[in-house]
Amino acid sequence: MSITSFPRVPGRFAALTALDRSQRIRLAAAALIHLGALATLFATEVEIFHLTLATLTWIGLNLFWLSILRRPLMSALLSLTLIIAVIAASLFKFEVTWMTVTFLDVLIVDSGTVRFLLKTFPNFRLGVGLALIAAAPLAILIWRADPFRVRRAHAALGGTACLALIGVMSLKVPEQAWEPFQGINHVSSFVRSGFMSVSQLSTLGWIEADASLPEKLKSVPGGSCAATDHDATGPAKLEHDAAEKPLQTFRHHAPDKPPHIIMVLDESSFDVSTVPGMKVPPGYKDQFRSFDGKMRSFLVEGTGGPTWYTEYNVLSGLSARSFGRLKLYVTRIAANRVERGLPQTLRRCGYKTFSLYPAPGSFLAARAYQRSAGIGRMIDSNEMRAGDVEPDHFYYDQALRLMERERGENPLFMFVYTVANHFPWDEPYRPDLTPNWRAPGNEPHIDEYLRRQKMSAQDYADFVENLRRKFPKEKFLIVRFGDHQPYISSTMIDPGKDIAEVSRKIAERDPRYFTTYYAIDAVNYRPANLSSALDTLDAPYLPLAVLEAAGLPLDPSFAEQKEILQRCGGVFYGCKEGAEARRFNRLLIDAGLIKGF
């Protein structure tokens, strides 16, 4: 029976009166499914934009199934199943990784995350299997019981219109880096990320790179700690050789043991005194000075929250902006694809490489990414038994214990994260650690931010003193940096400006929002070469500065990157409107250091 072919009955509800009792029950069931879906969307979507996008998605899903099946009841049930599945998966993922589901979860299946989920929730696979078994007979019953039919052409036309509207809305208001961490807007965010991903992949691909180049990376005789002829050995063999024989490689190429290298990611930290009108405690600026007394500025690629952008910068020595709109997922995309970076080079120079990671290793595929970047062992929050937020000294103590366990003939590289200065700043965190604190007189949340910076500075000073005391014969190169500014920096930099104006300035890359700091320190060691440690440095150049400060030779890729630094004056992606970064990416692709794109 067709919905459009009922006998003519006078009155407004002629079609309904033509239905028998069983048909009305089935129509009521379909209506309940629609009401239930809308109620679910109202409960999980926040703000009119997201609710509208989610509602259009619901309508479009129904029309999609109708264009194939023609059955309204079956289409509504399938659509509801998909909506609930997306929301349930998103809530599940948020509970484990602090991020909601995105379309990239469909495009890139991270085996490490899947293994982590199945290990953490061993009954998950069984539950999904039982649900599918139970759903099959129910679907067959509904299929046979649904008496209504809709014309496929009408459904296809309506579905196309919905798809167009969703696409315009998604691309007009692109997803921001902080949105997946809110735990809301599950359906709209999933759909919006899908349009963003498909739009870029169909136009630019995964990563920006020149189509072809006549040149290759230049060989540097004696300029690397192990062979770097990628045509002969390949990056995978280099990594294997460095992992299996770090000591022999180190002895052959570097008779004098280089310093241990410790990189410290100073969470959400920047020099507030650079903002006019800010009041800071006495001696505040000293915490940002290097061993030589210099203040150095660090230009990062995100503001307000995306630590993983800077993580990619300082480990791989590359730009997250090369991934365009997909930069939000840079570590997931780069995992097992980008095999170039500081830890890889250090392993070829005999270093044992570690990271102390303050979250589960599955977060944004961090473990898989860091492994391909050259981190030999990640010690994540679960292994350290860390809480959600720990004082910085918690991680410094972990680093000291790691040094005691692992030090020997091989130098160590440790990438240490800190989190005490993470948001929010509306409540004091561990006031017992700063008993003599006197607020300088800014807004309360700004003063709390400054207090936490003081905590971090004291913990760092104690860490350096412990290195001197516990390891008097060991040499250390320490490089600290702010990964991004806090999200409250807009209230400092542009007080009184609305979010639209601030968003415009961020979109225009106003450097006031992207400038943090980096500092170089040393214990029992004097940095060998600071020629690349410019007063203002783009984040992807930091690995180059570290290698030179440690007195290590540059492999062909870092030798090439130094030439870019000199041509561009410390600017990387922004140099020549991205032309240098695109050229460099192509050189790395041709050398086999970036693959799978």
N, C-alpha and C positions, 0 to 999 in steps of 0.2 A: 504494500500500500504506500502511495506517495503522499507526503504531507500536503502537497499542493493539489491533490485530486479528490478531496472530500466532496460529498454532495452539498449543494447549496442549501443552507438553512438560514432563514432570516435572523438578523441580530448580529451584534458585535462579536460574539463568541461562537460563530457558526461552526468553525472547524472543530472546536472542542466538543460541542454537543454531538458531533458525528462520531466521536470515539466511544467504544464500548468501555465497560468498567476496567477490564484488564489493561487496555491501552492507556487509560487515564492514570492507572497506577504506575505504569512504566514511564509515562511522561513526567509524573510527579517525582519518580526516582531520578530521572535525568535532571530535573530542576534542582533537586536536593544536592546532587553532585556539583552542579554549577555554584550553588549558594555556598556549599562547603569549601569549594576551591577559592571563591572570592573571600570568604571569611579567613581562610588560611593566609591569603596574600595580605589582607588588611592587618593580620596579626604579625607578619614577618617583614613587611616593607614599610620603610619610614620615609616621609616626605612625598609630596604629590608626584614629583618626577618619577621616582622609583615605583610608586604604586601604579602610575599610568603605564609605565613600561612593562611591569609584571602583568597587568590586566590585558594589555595588547598581546603579550606572550601567550596567556591563557586562551584568548580568542583565536589567535593564530594557530595554536596547537590543535584546537578542536576543528578548525577549518581544514587543517592539513590532513587529519585523519578522515574527515568527511570526504575529502576529495579522493581518498583511496577506498574507504570502506562504505561510505554513504549512510552508515548507521549512527544516529546521534547519541544513543545510549552507550554504545561501545566506544565511540570517539571520546565522549566525556570521561568515561572510566579510564581509558588509556592516557588521556591528557592529565587527569588527576594523579594517576600513578607516576607519571614523569615528574610532575610538579612536586609531589611529596618526596620522590626519590632524590631530586635535586636538593630540596631543603634538608632532608635527613642526612644526605652525604655531606652537605655544607656544614651543618651543625656538628656532625661527627668529626670532620676535618678540623673545624675551628677548635674543638675541644682538645685535639691532639697537637695541632701545629699552629694555632692562633690565627689561621687564615681561612676564609670561606672558599668554597669551590669556585674555580674559574674554568673557562673553556679550555685553557691550556692543560688542565688535568685530563682532558680527552685527547688533545693532540700529542702530549708527551706523557707517557706512562712511566713514572719514575719507579723502577723496580725496588730501589732501596726503601722508598716510602711504603710501597705495598708490603714488603717484608716486615717493616716495622709495625704496620697496622695489624698484620696477621699474627705477629708475635705478641703484640700488646693485647689484642682482642682475639684469642684463638677460636672463639665460637662465631666470629663474624662470617666466615665462609660458610659454615653450616647453616646459620640463620638465613643467609641469602638463598642458599640452595633449597631449603624447606619452603621459603616464601614463594619461590618460582614454581615449585611442585604444587603448592596449594592454589596458586593463581591460575594454573592451566585449566582445570575443570570449570572454575568460575567464569573464565573468559569464554569458554565454549558455550556454557549455559546462557550467558548474556547475549552472545552472538546469535543464538537461535531464537531467543525470546524477544529481540528488538524488532518491532514491527514497522518502524519508521524508516524512510529513505529521503535523502537530500540529493539534489542534482550536483554531480561532480563539478561541472563548469562553474556554477555559482559559488561553490565552496572554494574552488581554486582561485577564482577572482578575488574573493574576500580575503583569502589567505595571503595572496600576493600583496594586497593593499596593506595588510597588517605588517608583513615583512618589510615593506618599504618604510612605513612609519617607524618601526622599531630601529631600522638601520639609520634613518636620519637622526633620530633622537640619540642613538648610541654614539654616532660619530660627531655629532654637534657638541655633546657634553662628554668628553672622554673620561675614562676612569682615572682617578687620582691614586697615588701610591699608598695613601693611608686607608683607603676604603675597604680593602679586603680584611683589615684587622679590626673592623667594628663588630663583626658577628651578626650583621643584619643585612637586609636587602639581598637575600640569597638568589632569588630567581632573576631579578633585574640585573644584578651584577654579573651573573653567569652569562646571560644573554648579551649584555653590553660588551663583556670581555670577548665574546665570540665574534661579534661584528668587528671589533678592533683588531683581533688577531687575523681574521680572514682578509680584512681590508689591507693590512700591511703585507701579509704573505703573498697576496695576489699582485701587489705593486712593487714592493721593495725586497721581498724575501725575508729570511731570518735576520740577516746582518748586512749592514751597508759595506760594500766592498767594490772596488773597481772591477770591471768585467775581465780585463786581462792586462798584463804588464810584460814588456819585453825583458825586464830585469828580474833578477833573483836576489835573495839575501846574499850579501857579500861574505865570503869566508874571511875569518880573522885568524891568521896563523898564530897558534899559541895563545889565542885570546879567550879560550874557554877551558873549564876544568876537565872536560871530557870531549870526545869527538862530537862534532856537531854537523857532520856531513849527512844531512837528512836523506839525501838520495841513496846513501850507502847503508845507513843504519835505521833511520826512521825514529821518530820521537818515542814510540813505545819501547824500542830496544834501549834507547838512552835512559829512559826512566827505569827499566829493569836493571840495567847495568849499574846505575847509581844506587839503586836499592840494595842490590846484591853485594856490591863491592865499594861502598863509600870510602872506606879507609884507604884501600889501595889507590883509588882514583885521587883522593886528596893528597896522599904522599907523593904520587908521581908528579902532580902539577903544582903543588903548593907546599914547599919545604917547611915554611913557618906556619904554624897553626893559626888560622884567622880567628877573629873574635866570635864568641857566641853572639847571636843576634836576637834581640827581643823586640817585637813590635807590640805596642800597646794601643788598642782602640779605646779612646777616651769618649765614652758614650755622650752624645748630644752636647759636646763642649765647644765653646768658642769664646773669644776674648770680648766680654761684655763692655769693657772700657772703651772699645772702638766706637761704640754707639753714643752720640752726643746726649748729654743729660743723665746718663746712668751713674749711679753712686756705687762705688765698689770699696771693699775693705782695704786697709793699708797693706801694701806689698802684694796686691792681687796679681799684677802683671807678671811677677816673677815666675809663676807656675807655667808660663808659656814660653820662657826663654830656653834657648839651647845652651850647651856647655860653653859656647863662645860668647854668650851674652846677647845673641841676636834674637829678634822676634821674626818668625817666618810665617807667612800666610799660606793657607792651603785651600785651593779652590776645588770643591767637591761637586758632585753631579746631582745631589738631591738635597732637599731641605725638609725639616720637620719630622723625619722618621725613617727613610729607606737606608738603613745601615748597609744592606746587602749591595747597594750600588758601589759604595766605597770599598766594601770587602772585595768586590770584583776588581775595582781599580788597583788596589794596593797588592793584591795577590797575583793577578794576571798582567798587570801593567797596561790594561786596555780600557776603553771607554764603554760604559754601559749605554751611553747615548747612541752608540752604533747600532743598537737593537731597536731604535725608534720607539714606537708605542709599546713594543714588547719588552722594554727595559725593566718593567715592573717584575718580570720573570727571569731576569738575566742569569741568576745562578742556576736555575732549573734548566734553562736552555743550554748554558755553557757546560753543564755537567757531562763529562765523557766526550766533549766536543772541542773544548779549548784546552790544549795541553801545553800552553806556554805560560810562564810566570816566574815570579821570584822563587817560590819553594822548589820548582823544577830545577832551576839553575843552581840553587844552593845544594840540592841533592847530588848533582853532578860534581860539585866541589867538596863532597864528602860530608855534608851536613846531615844530621838527623833532624827531621822536621816534625813539629807538633803544633796543634792548636788547642787552646782551652776555650771551649765554646759554651756560652751561658744558656743554651737552649737545647732541646733534643736535636740530634744530628739530622733528623728527617726534615727539619724546618727549612722550607724552600730548597730542598735537596742539597743542603749545605755539605753534608758528608761526601756525597758523590761529586759535587763540584770541587771541593777542596782536595779530594783524592786526585782528580785529574789535573789540578793546579800544582800538585806536588807535595801536598801534606801527607806525610807517611802515617801519622796517627792523629786522629781527632779524639780528644777527651771531652765528651759533651756533658751537659748538666746532669744527666742521669748517672753517668759514671762518677761525677764529682759529688753527687747527692746535693746539688744546689737547689735552693728554693727559687721562687719566682724572681726575687730581688735579693741580692747579697751585697754587703759593702765591698768596695774594691779590694780590701786586704784579703778577702776570701780567695779571690783569683790569684793575687800575688803570692799568697801562701801556697797555693797549688803549684804555681810556677817554681817556687823555691824547692818544694819537695820533688818536683820533676827533675830539676837540675841536680839535686843530690842523687837521684836514682840513675840518671842517664849519662851524666858527664863521664868523660873518659878521654880517649885519644881523638875522638871525633867532635868537632864543634856542633853546637845545637842551635836550631832556629825555633823560637817559640812565638806564636801569634796569640796574644792574650787579650781577651775582651773584658771590659768592665761594664757594669750596668747600674751602679748606684745613682747616677745622675739621670736615670730614665724617668719619663713622665709617670704619674702626674705630679705637679708641684703645688697642689692646693692643700696638702697636708704634710707636716714635717715627717721625714723618714729618719729614724734612728737619731733623735736629738741628743741622746746620751753620748754620741761620739764627738759632739762639738759643745762641750759644757760652757766654754767661754765665748760663745758666739754672740756678736752684737750686730743686729740687722742694720745695714747702712741707710735704710729709709726709702727704698723703692716700693712698688706694689708688693703685697705679701708673696705672691707666687714667684716674683723675680728674686726677692730676697731669699726664698727657699732654694731657688736654683743656685744662687751664689753660695749658700751654705753648703749645698751638696758638692759644689766645685771645691770648696775648702776641704771637705772630707776627702775627696779624691786626691787633692794635692798632698795632703798629709800622708795618706796611705802610700802614694807613690814615693814620697821622700823616705818613708820607712822601708819600702821595698829596696830602693837603691842602697840604703845603709846596710841592709841585711846582705845584699850581694857583696858589698865590700868586706863585711865582717866574716861571712861564711865561706867565701871563695876568694881569698886574698891573692891567689896565684892565677886566677882565671881572668880573661879579658872579655869585656862586654860592650857591645854597641846597642844602645837602646833608642828606638825611634817611637815617639808618641804622636798621635794625631787625633783631631776631632772628626768623627765620621760624618756629622752633619749638624746644623743648628737645631735647637729644640723648636717644637711647633709654636711655642710662645714668643719666638724671636720677633714675630710681626708686631706684637704689642710693645716691643722695645724699639724696633727700627722705624716703624711707621705708626705711632700711637694715634688712635682715632680713625684710622682708615678702615673702610668696610672690607669684607672678605673678597668682594669682586675686584676691588682695586689692588689688594695684595696679590690675588691670584694672577692678575694681569702682569704685575711686576715680576712675579716668579716665572711666568710663562715667557717673559722677555729676557730671562736670565740675568736679572739685576744682581750684580756681584755681591751686594750687601747681604743677600739671603743665602749665598753659597760659599761664603768665606769662613773657614774655621782656622785652625793653626796646625803646624807640625813643629816638633822640637827634636833635636838630636842630642843625646847624652852619651856619656861613656864612663866606664868603670875600669880602671887599670889599663886604659887604652886611649889613644888619640886617633880620631878618624883620619883615614889616609888621604881622602880626596873629597872635597866638598864643592867641586866645580859645578855639579848638577843640583846642588841644594840651594836653589835660587831663593831670593827673598819672598817671591810669590811663585808658587808651583802648582800646576794642575795635578790632581790626584794620580792619574795613570803614570806619572813620572817618578813616583816615590820609590818603586823597586829599583830603578836605575840609580837614584841617589843613595839607596841603601847599599847596593853592590859596590859602588865606588867608595863610600865611606868605610866599608869593610876591607877595602884593598883587594877586591876580587876582580879578575879579568871579566870582560864583557863577552858574551856569546854574540853571534852575528845579529840576532834580533835586537838585543839591547844596544849593540854598537850602532845599528840603524836608528833605533829610537833616540839615541843621544844626538845624532845628526838632526833629527826632527826637532828636538828640544832646542838646539842651537839656532835652527832656522826660524823657529816660532817663538822664541823667547819665553819658554815655560808654559805655553798654551798648547793643548793637545787637540781635542775634538774641535774646538772653536777656530783652529788655525785654517785659514783659507776656506772657511765655511764647510769644514768637514773633509776637505780634499785630502789632507795629509793622513787622517785616520782611515779613510777609505783605501788609500794606496797601501798603507801599512797592513791593514786587514788582508788585502789581496796577497801581499808578500808572505804573510803567515799562512794563508790558505795554501799557496803554492808550495810552501816548505813543509806542509803536513802538520803544522802546529795548531791550526784550526781546521776542523774537518766535520763532515756530516751536514753541511749547509748547502 
